[in-house]
Amino acid sequence: MLFSELAVAYLFFGGAGAGTCAVMGVLECANLGRYGTRATYRTTKKSQPRLIRWVRRNLRVPHELLSRGWVLCLVLLAVGSLCLMADAGRPERVLSLWLAPRFTVVTVGAWALLASGALATFFALASNGIGARLPLFVVLVASVAAVIAGVITAVYTGVLLMQLPSVVAFGSWLVPALFCLSSLSCGVAVAFGVASFVDSRVPFGSALRCLSHMDRAIIIAEAVALALFATFLLTDIRTEAGGCALLTGDEAIMFWVVLVLAGLVAPFILECRYPGGDRRTKGLWIAVCVLLGGAALRVCVTGLASFDVSQNPELAMRMAFAVAGG
């Protein structure tokens, strides 16, 4: 296998942490008043655009959800970074990405990962008592930065694979697109999981309902991207072996059962009536299914390297004879 378990773990934990950072950043934008700036919010409410007023009204969540969500986001990013350093063998190899003088896609992603961790630390500390009162402008800028850094980091986990030109299956733009969509869905799943343990007198069902609508749209987009990626694999002779292994071969159970059924179909159905019924149990089931699907996606995609023509001399010989005979 070309990728170690630590590398796959980084792709999952880093992506899930990045998606959580983006989702929590959006929720922070809708809940600026929780840091003692509520008076400023009231005085400027009438002058705000209609979209901002809608977001504030429909994405209002309790303080406990955000405080616990940021802590979990920080844990996911920290575990992902530790897996990356452990897989690299020497920490200085990872640190060199932040000290590299050249401006590349990889260095931009490394800085986005660092920014996501720093912003998650800031909000985790501020949410748990250290920042009882913060200026509205500081919170707003940090929230927007968290969304941007989270999205860039989520894309970066897929771009890392595209930097391996020897693996043809990773050369499609669908790889970072899949990883980004999966990361955002994992971020919503973390919010649902945290909400299952939050007791609040303030109703926030409308916020959970809006997040479920967003996640269903993300799941549909991820399913379409996954279908296009499978088509890409099957239509290229260099990646056909990997596509067959994924759909009908050794990886079929992981692909169809864990990724498609458990990771896409099950949460989509559960979210149709969320948060109705037993909100706590349903939120936990959604979180488990989405996160399980996110892990399965990384396992399936990285596993394609084992079936790539660059890693399979026998397949390369068959292709050479086929070209010579044609």
N, C-alpha and C positions, 0 to 999 in steps of 0.2 A: 504494500500500500504506500502511495507516494506521500500522503499526509498522516502525521501522527495523531493520536487521540488528543494531545494538547492543542494542536493546531485547529482541529475541528471544534474543540471546546472554546478556544478563543473566538472563532467565527460565530459561535452561538451566543456566548455570554456577552461578547463585545457588541454584537448586533442587537440583542435583547436590551442591553443597557442603553445603547444609542437610541433605540425606539422609545424606551421609557423616558429618556431625557427630552426627546421631542414632544411626546404626549404631555408630560408634566409641564413643559414650558408653555404649551398651549393653555393648559388649565391655569397656570400662574397668570397668564395675560387676562384671563377671565375672572381672577380672584385677587386683584391687586390690593383691595381694601383690607386684607387680612393682616397686613403689617402695620396697622395703625394709621393708614392713610385714607380711611373711609370718608373723612370730612372733605378731603380734596376731591374724592370721587363723586360725592354728592353735588358739589358745586359745579362740576364740569359735565355732569351726566347729560343735560339737555343739549349741550353743544356737540356731543359725540355723534359720529356717523351711525346710521341705522344698523349696519353690520356689527359694529362694536357693541351696541346696546343689545343686539340679539345674542351675541356670544356671551356677554356678561349675564344675561338673564337665563340662558339655557345651559350654561356650563358652570354654574355655581355649585361648588362642592365644599364639604366641610374641611376645616383646617387639618384635621387628623389624617384625611386621605392624602393630602399633599405632603405632609410631614413624613408619613411612613413611606409614601411612594418615592420620595427623594432619597431616603435612606436605602431603600431596596435598589434604586437606580445606581447609587454609589457602589453598593456591594457587587452588582452585576458587572459594572465597568472595572472595578478593582480585580475581580476574579478573572475577567477576560484579559486584562493587562498582565496579570501574573502568569496566566497560561501562555501568553505570547512570549514573555521573558523566559519562562522555563523551556519552551520549545526552541527558542533561539540558542539556548545553551549558555550564552554569556549576556548579562544585562546590558553591557556596553554596546552590543549590536543594535539593540532596540533604542538605546539612548542616542545613538548616532543618527537616527532618523530625525530627531528634533534639533540636532546640531549640524545637520547637513546643509552646506551653503547653497546647494542647487535647488531650484524651485521645480519640483516634480509632483505628479499626482500622489505618489506614496508619501512624500513629506507633508503635503497638504492634509492628507488623511490622518497622519500621525499627529499633527498639530490639532486637528479637529477632535481626535480622541483625547488628547490632553485637555483641551478646552472643555469638552463634555464632562470629564472627571472633575475639573476645577469648579465648573458651574454647579454640578451635582453636590459637591462638597459645600459650596456657598449656600445653596438652598437648604441642604440637610441641616446645617448649623443654624441658619436663620429661622427655619421652621420649628426647630426644637428648643427655642427660647433665647438663643444668643442675639438674634435680631428682632427684638420685640417691636421696634419702630424703625422703619427704613423709608427713605425718600421714594416717592412714587416713581420718579424718573429712573432711579437706580434699579428698582425692581422690574420696571418695564423693559429697560435695556437688557438686563440679565435674562429675562424671560425670552425675549426675541432671540438673543444670542444662543440660548439653550436649544431652541427649536432649530436654528440654522446648524449649530454644531452637531446636534443629534442626527439630523438628516444626512449631513456630509459624512459623519462617521459610519452611518448605516450603509451608505453607498460605498464607502471605503473598504468595508469588509469584502464586498464583491469585486471591487477594482483590484484588490490584492491578488485575486485569482487570475484576473486578466493580465497581470504582469508576468505570467508564466507562458511565454509564447510556444513552448514545446508541447503544451497540452491544447490541442485544437478545440476541444469542447468548451474551454474557458474563454475562447476568443470572441464570444457573442456578447453584445450589450445587454442581452437578457439576463446574464448572470448577476451583474450589479442591480438590475431592476428587480429581480426576484428577491435578492437579499435585502434590498431597501424596503420593499413591500412587506416581506416577512418580519423585518425588524419593527416596523411601525405597528403591525398587527400584534406582535409580542408586547409592545409598549402599552397598547390598549388592554391586552390581557392582564398585564401586571396591575393596571389601574382597577380592573374588575376584581382581581384577586385581593387587592388591598381593601377595596370597598366592602368585601364580604366580612371584614373584621372591624369595620367602623360603625360605632353606635353614635348617632347624632339626632338631635331633635329637629335639626333643619332638614327638610326634605330635599333630596338631590336626585330623585328618580329621573327628572328631565335631563340631567347631565349624563347619567348612565345610558339613557335612551338615545341621546345624540351620539355618544361614543359608540354605541352598538350599531347605529346607522352608518357611521364612518367606517367601522371595522368591517361591516358587510360589504361596503364598496371596495375596501382594500382587499378583502378575500376574493371578490369577483375578479379584480384586476390581477391578483396573484394567480388565480386559476387560469386566466387567459394567457398570462406570461408563461406559465408552466406548460400549457399546451403548445404554445409557439416554440418553446425551448425543446420539447420532445420532438416536434416536427423538424426542427433544425438538426437534431442529432440523427434522426432517421434518414434525412435527405442527403447526408454527406457520408461518403464511403469511409472517411477517416474516423468518423464518430459513430458509425452505424452499430458497431459492436457494443458500445456503451449504451446506446439507446435501446437496443434489444435486451441487454442485461437489466436495464432499468424497468422496462415495461413488461417483459415476459421471462426474464432470467433470474439470476441470483438476487438482484435487488428489488424484485417485483413486490415482495411482501412489504418491505420498508416503504416503497413508493406508494402502492395502492392502499394498503391498510393504514399505515401510520401517517404518511404525509397527506394523502388525498382524503381518505375517509375520516380519520381522527383529527387531522390538522386543518382541513378546509370544510368538509361537508358538515361534520358534527357541530363545530362552533357556529357555523352559519345558521343552522336550524335552531340551536339553542338561543341565539341572539334575536330570533324573530319575535319572541315574546319577553325578552329581557327588558327591564328588571321585574316583570310580572311574576307572580307565584312566589316560590321560595328564592328570594334574591341572593341570599348568602350561598346556598348550595349551587345554584345555577351559575353564579359568578365564578366560583371555584372550579366547576367543571369546564367552563369556557376557558379559564386561564390555563388549566392543565392541558386541554386539547390543543390550544394554540401554541403553547410553548413546546409541547411534544412534537407538533408539526414543524415548528421552526428548527428544532434539533434534527428532525428527520430530513429536512431540506438540505441542511449542511452536510449530513452524512451521504445523502444520495449524490449531491453535486460533486463533492470532493472524491467520492468513490469512482466517478467517471474516469479519473486519471489512470486507474488500473487497467482500463479497457482501451485507452487511447493508443493510436498507432505508434506514438513515440515510445510507449512503454511496452509494446507487444511486438517483438521482432518477427514472430510468425505471421501476424497480420500484415506487417510491412512487406514481407516477402510475397504474400498473396496479392497485395495491391500492385507490387512491381511487376509480377507476372501478368496480372490482368491488363495493366497499361501496355506492356510489351506485346501482349497478344492482340490488344485492340488496335 
